[in-house]
């Protein structure tokens, strides 16, 4: 089983200097993915480091060693959740079910799985095995972007996500990546779709990774990402609707027509890592000392004020 390097440090499996420790234990199950997402180091045709996902390295440890370390971490309150990243390999789904059932014999932390279920029956099986949150890596806000960078399974993914939202309130979380070529209007519309399904939303910034098809492209501007963080926060937490957002001709967000929207994001929570509870993903999109897209811990008042300014909105 692979373990994110930060998690390995928290669990005592490796000596790792950390500016911010992960509050979720991130684990990876499966070999090289059969899918071919153009931005992912695990993609079928990627020539990047096979032990990487986004900017993070994932060293491998024996499953029994990881479970023992998780049990100790749970007893010492070092982590608050476990999250499995599952590659779309031939046997990956069966493997993660086996590992979850084994884990649940001794570790009782909340458990997330980022996976591509084949159908709603696999969602049911994951929940029965002890999972409380399922992350769907839709990634692309629009069909055009999805087909360009991820493949031909757009309709199927939407169907499984919609079925999950209708049958299991509060279980699903949709992951979206800002900066794959979508417009800000398309991203906001996809966020509305997620909220109307009663699902959570995890927001990521596109991160170029060496060895992938998109390695030479740039991440989104900070202003663009901040605007999408604000939109996400207002849509999910303050019932903002599409009519509250104005866009330019090219789909850039230009105005939010909620008079107190700045007050609603002034505490900075809109700019922290989003997704499941206790997920902070430190340096998943960032380099230490570089541009911070998702804050891994509460912001200072000065940081929150600057983040609002960075939106560029009047």
N, C-alpha and C positions, 0 to 999 in steps of 0.2 A: 504494500500500500504506500502511495506517495503522500507526503505531508508538506504543507507549505513551510518554507524555511522559518518564518516568524512563529508559526504554530510549533514547529520542532523546538524552537527556543523556549517557548512558554511551557511546553510539556517536559523539558529537561532532556530531550533527545539530542540536542546540539547546543553548542555555546554560540550565541548570536547576539551581537550588540543591537539594541533596539531603541529608537527614539520613542516609539509608541508600540505597545504590545497589542496583538490581536485579542479581542474579547470573545471571538468565535474560533473554535478549532477547525481549520480548513484541511480536508483530506481529499485525495483523488483516487478514484477507482477506474480501472480500464487501461488498455494500451492505446497506441496511436489511433485516432478517431477515423472512422470510415467516411465521415463528412469532410468537406473541403473548404471550410470558411476561410476566406482570403486574409483575415486578420489574425488567425489563431495559430500558435506554435504547435498545437496538437493536430492540426489539419492533415489530411491524408497526404498531400503533396508538399507540405512544409519541409524545408530543409533546416529549420531552426533547431534549437536545443529541445530534445524530446522530454526533458525534465522540467520544462518551463510552461507557464500559463500566464498570459499577459506579461508583466514585468517580474513575476515571482518565480523563483526556482522551488522545485518540489522533490527533495531527496526521498529515497525509498527506504522503508523500514518494514520489519516483520509485523503482520497484523496483530499478533498476540502482544508484541511489545507496545504498539500504539494503544491498544485497548487498556493495558495496564497503566500506561501513562495518563490516559484520559480519566481513568478511575481515580488516580491520585489527584489530578487537577480538579476534578469535580469535588472531591472531599476538601480540598484547600481553597475552593471558590476562585480558581485561576481563570476559568473560562465559563461562559454562560450559555453556550450553544455549540453544537457540532454541525458542520456543513460538509456534505459530500459533493464534490465535483465529479460527474460521471461522463467519461468520453463515450461516444457512440460506437463502441466496438462490438464485435459479434457476440461476445458473452458478457459484456459489461453490466447489463441490467441484472442478469442472474447473479453475477458476482456481488453487486451492491446489495441485493436482497439478502444474500447469505451473510454478508458482513454486518448489515444492520441487525439482523436477528441475533447474531453472535454478540454484537455490541450491547444490545438491549438486555442481555443476561446480567450485566454488571454496571452499566452506565445509563443514567436516566435523565441526562440533560435534554433540553429541547433539541430536535433534530431536523435539519433541512437537507434536501437533496436537490441539486441542480442537474436536471436530467431531461431527456427528450422521450417521454412515454410514447409507446407505440399506439396506445389507445386508452380509453377511460378505465378499462379493467386493470391496467398497470398502475394507474393513479390509486385505485381502490386497494390494490395489493400493497403499495408503499405505505398507505395510511394504516392498514392493518398490521404491518410490520413494525410500526412505531414512529413513523415520520409525522411531524406536525406541520411542515411547510414544504411545498414543492416549487422550485424555481424554474420557470420556462425561459430558455435562452432564445427568445424571439429575436432580440438584438436589433433588427431593422424596423424602422417605423413605417416603411411603405413596402408594398409588394415589389416595386421596381428595384429598390435597394436590396431586398432580400434575395431576389433571383440573381442579381449581379454578383453578390458576395457570399451567399450561403447555399443557394441551390434551388431545387424545384418542389419543396415541400410546404410552401406557404399556406395553402388551403388546409392541409392536414393539421398543421400547427395551430392555426386559428380555431379549427374545430375542437381539438383536444382542450385548448385553453378555455374556450367558451363552455364546453361541457363541464369542466372542472369548476368554473365560476358559478354555474347554475346549480350544481349538485353539492358543492362543498364550500360554503361561505367561509372566507378568511383563510383558506388553505393555500391558494395559489399566489405566486409572485411572478410578475413578468419583468424580464431584464431587457432594457433598451440601451443602445449605445449611441451617444451623440457624436456625430462627425463622420458618418459613413457615406454622406452624400445626400441625406434627406434635407428638406427644408424645415425651418423651425415650425411652420404651420403644420407640416405632416407630423412632426414629433408631438406637438400639442394635441392634435386630433387623435393620435394613437394613445396618448395618456388619458384622454377622455374615454376612449373605448375601454381601457383597463379599469378605470374607476367605475364606469357604469356596470362592469361585470362583477364588481365587489372584490377586486383583486388588489394586492399590493404592487408596488412598482419600484424596482431597483434601477438606478440610473448610473451609467458608466460613461467615461470619456474614451473615445477611440484612442488606443495606444499603439503606435507602430512598433512591431516586434521583429527583430532580425530573423531572416530566413523565411518570412511569410511573403505572400504576394503583395501586401500593402506596406511593406517595410519602409518604403521611401516616401510615403505620404505623411502629412502633418496632422497632429491632433487638433481638435477644435480650438478656436480662440477661447480665452477665458471668459470674455464677455458673452459669447454664445452659450457656453456651458452654464454660466450663472443665470442667464435668462431662463434656460430650461429647468434649472433647479427651482427657481422661483415659481415657474408655471406648475411644475409637479407638486410643490408644497401647497399652492393655492387650490389646485384641482382636488387633491386627495384630502386635504384637511380643512378647507374653507369653502367647499362646494362651488368653486368658480366654474363657470361654463364657457363654452366656445365664444359666446357673445361678449365675454369680458376681455377678449384678446384681439388686438388689431395688428395687422401684418402689412408689410410693404408688398410691392408687386412681385418680388422674388421670394416671398414667404418668410421674411425676417420679422420677428416680433418687434414692434415699434412702440406699443403702448398697452398698458394694463388698466382697464377702466373699472378698477375698484379703488375708491378714494383712499382707503387706509391700507393698501397692500404692503407698503413699506413697514408699517407697524406690525403686520402679521408675520414678517420675516426678520424682524429686528433682533430677535434673540439668537439668530444664527443657525437654528436647527435645520432650516431649509438647505444649508450648505454642508451638512454632515453626510457621511455615507448613508445611503438609503437602501432599503431591502427588508430582510427579516429583522426581528428584534435582536439586539446584541451583536449585529454585524457591523464591524468598523473597517475591515479590509485595508489596513494601513499600507500605503505605498503601492497599492495595486495599480493605480493609474499614474502615480507620481514618483519622482526621484527625490530623495531627501535633499532639501535645500532648493528644490525647483518649484515649478508652478503647482499649487495645491488645488486640485479639482474637487475632491471629496475630503473634507476634514474628518480625521479618525477620532477626534475627541471634541468636546464642547468648545465653541469659539469664544474668544474674548469679545468684549463689546467693540473694541477697535477693529478686530478681524471681521466681525459681523457687519459693521458699518462700511468697511471697505468692500466686502463682498456685494453689498447692495449697490454701491457706486460702480462696481465693475460690470453690472448689468448694462450700463449705458442708457438705461431708460430714464425718461424725464419724470 
